């Protein structure tokens, strides 16, 4: 199965872009079906693909992922940079030379990440709501997902993973 973002209705849209929430259960099942060894399903909290054309002229599509930092059997313990952190958020620009297939995952990330930071939330649901709020801000034009907007992400999450 192939669901390319330019052929799929977005989950959210706004004046500054469109966003697709990744169905993590479906993506995990597709990875297993292909014989991949994906991380345990409980490790990923939420995942968004966001097309924000005004954020960068060359790589306007980003992936925003949130993972839990709690111990998960079979996964090495998380490295905690922010005392008490429960979750970590990643923002990666995607290589525009590759299609974004919502059923495949493993997209062509550009490195380094635009932002990586740890934060504290009561549970996975609260963490997912917080990340969704950031997606809404991108679509409203008040949060830039590009590395130029890193200070905005620090204000919302932390500077725990920024090299000083």
C-alpha positions as CSV (number, residue, x, y, z in Angstrom):
1,X,0.0,0.0,0.0
2,X,1.2,3.5,-0.8
3,X,-0.3,6.7,0.6
4,X,1.8,9.7,-0.6
5,X,1.1,12.9,1.2
6,X,0.3,14.9,-1.9
7,X,-2.4,12.3,-2.7
8,X,-3.8,12.1,0.9
9,X,-6.1,14.5,2.7
10,X,-4.3,16.2,5.6
11,X,-5.4,15.7,9.2
12,X,-5.1,19.4,9.8
13,X,-4.6,22.5,7.6
14,X,-4.2,26.2,8.1
15,X,-3.1,29.3,6.3
16,X,0.5,28.3,6.5
17,X,0.4,24.6,5.7
18,X,-1.0,21.1,6.0
19,X,-0.3,18.3,8.4
20,X,-0.8,14.6,8.5
21,X,-0.9,12.6,11.7
22,X,0.8,9.3,11.3
23,X,-1.3,6.3,12.3
24,X,1.4,4.7,14.4
25,X,-0.4,1.4,14.9
26,X,-0.8,1.0,11.1
27,X,2.8,2.1,10.4
28,X,4.1,-0.4,13.0
29,X,2.0,-3.2,11.4
30,X,3.3,-2.3,7.9
31,X,6.9,-2.3,9.2
32,X,6.4,-5.7,10.7
33,X,4.7,-7.0,7.5
34,X,7.8,-5.9,5.5
35,X,10.1,-7.8,7.9
36,X,11.5,-4.8,9.5
37,X,12.4,-4.6,13.2
38,X,10.6,-1.4,14.3
39,X,10.9,0.0,17.8
40,X,8.3,-1.4,20.2
41,X,4.9,0.2,19.6
42,X,4.8,1.9,23.0
43,X,8.0,3.9,22.4
44,X,6.5,6.3,19.9
45,X,3.9,8.7,21.2
46,X,3.0,10.6,18.1
47,X,4.3,11.5,14.7
48,X,3.4,14.3,12.3
49,X,4.4,15.1,8.8
50,X,4.0,18.8,8.2
51,X,4.2,20.7,4.9
52,X,4.9,24.4,5.8
53,X,6.0,26.0,2.5
54,X,6.9,29.3,4.1
55,X,9.3,27.8,6.6
56,X,12.0,27.1,4.2
57,X,12.3,27.4,0.4
58,X,14.1,24.1,-0.2
59,X,12.9,21.7,2.5
60,X,9.4,22.8,3.6
61,X,8.3,19.3,4.8
62,X,9.2,18.2,8.3
63,X,8.5,15.3,10.6
64,X,7.7,16.0,14.2
65,X,8.1,12.9,16.4
66,X,7.5,12.4,20.1
67,X,8.8,9.5,22.1
68,X,8.5,8.4,25.7
69,X,11.6,8.3,27.9
70,X,10.2,5.7,30.2
71,X,11.8,2.3,30.4
72,X,10.6,-0.1,27.8
73,X,11.6,-3.8,27.8
74,X,14.0,-4.6,25.0
75,X,15.0,-0.9,24.5
76,X,18.1,0.6,26.0
77,X,17.4,3.1,28.8
78,X,16.8,6.6,27.6
79,X,19.5,9.2,28.1
80,X,17.9,11.9,30.2
81,X,19.3,15.4,29.6
82,X,16.6,17.3,31.4
83,X,16.1,16.2,35.0
84,X,12.7,14.7,35.3
85,X,12.1,14.6,31.6
86,X,9.4,12.1,30.5
87,X,9.3,12.7,26.7
88,X,11.5,13.9,23.8
89,X,10.4,15.7,20.7
90,X,12.3,15.7,17.3
91,X,11.9,18.0,14.4
92,X,13.6,16.8,11.1
93,X,13.4,18.4,7.7
94,X,12.8,15.8,4.9
95,X,14.8,15.5,1.8
96,X,12.6,16.9,-1.0
97,X,14.1,14.5,-3.5
98,X,12.0,11.6,-2.0
99,X,8.3,11.1,-1.8
100,X,6.7,11.0,1.6
101,X,4.8,7.7,1.9
102,X,2.6,7.6,5.0
103,X,2.7,3.7,4.9
104,X,6.4,3.4,4.8
105,X,8.0,5.6,7.4
106,X,11.7,5.7,7.5
107,X,11.6,8.9,5.6
108,X,14.7,10.6,4.2
109,X,15.6,12.9,7.1
110,X,18.1,15.7,6.6
111,X,20.6,16.0,9.4
112,X,21.3,17.5,11.8
113,X,17.8,17.7,13.3
114,X,16.1,21.1,13.3
115,X,15.4,20.6,17.0
116,X,15.5,17.9,19.6
117,X,14.4,18.6,23.2
118,X,13.2,16.8,26.3
119,X,10.2,17.9,28.3
120,X,8.0,16.9,31.2
121,X,4.3,15.8,30.8
122,X,2.0,13.8,33.0
123,X,1.5,11.1,30.4
124,X,1.6,10.2,26.7
125,X,-1.8,11.7,26.0
126,X,-0.7,15.1,27.4
127,X,2.6,14.9,25.5
128,X,0.7,14.1,22.2
129,X,-1.7,17.1,22.9
130,X,1.3,19.4,23.5
131,X,2.9,18.3,20.2
132,X,-0.4,18.7,18.3
133,X,-0.5,22.2,19.7
134,X,2.9,22.9,18.1
135,X,1.6,21.6,14.8
136,X,-1.4,24.0,15.1
137,X,1.1,26.8,15.7
138,X,3.1,25.9,12.6
139,X,-0.1,25.9,10.5
140,X,-1.1,29.3,12.0
141,X,2.3,30.7,11.1
142,X,3.4,31.4,14.7
143,X,6.0,28.6,15.0
144,X,8.7,27.9,12.5
145,X,9.7,24.2,12.2
146,X,13.0,25.2,10.4
147,X,16.2,25.4,12.4
148,X,15.9,29.2,12.2
149,X,13.0,28.8,14.6
150,X,14.9,26.8,17.2
151,X,14.6,29.4,19.9
152,X,10.8,29.1,19.6
153,X,11.0,25.4,20.2
154,X,13.3,25.9,23.2
155,X,10.6,28.2,24.7
156,X,8.0,25.5,24.2
157,X,10.1,22.4,25.2
158,X,13.6,22.9,26.5
159,X,17.2,23.4,25.4
160,X,18.2,20.1,27.0
161,X,19.7,18.6,23.8
162,X,21.2,21.7,22.3
163,X,25.0,21.7,22.4
164,X,26.2,24.7,24.4
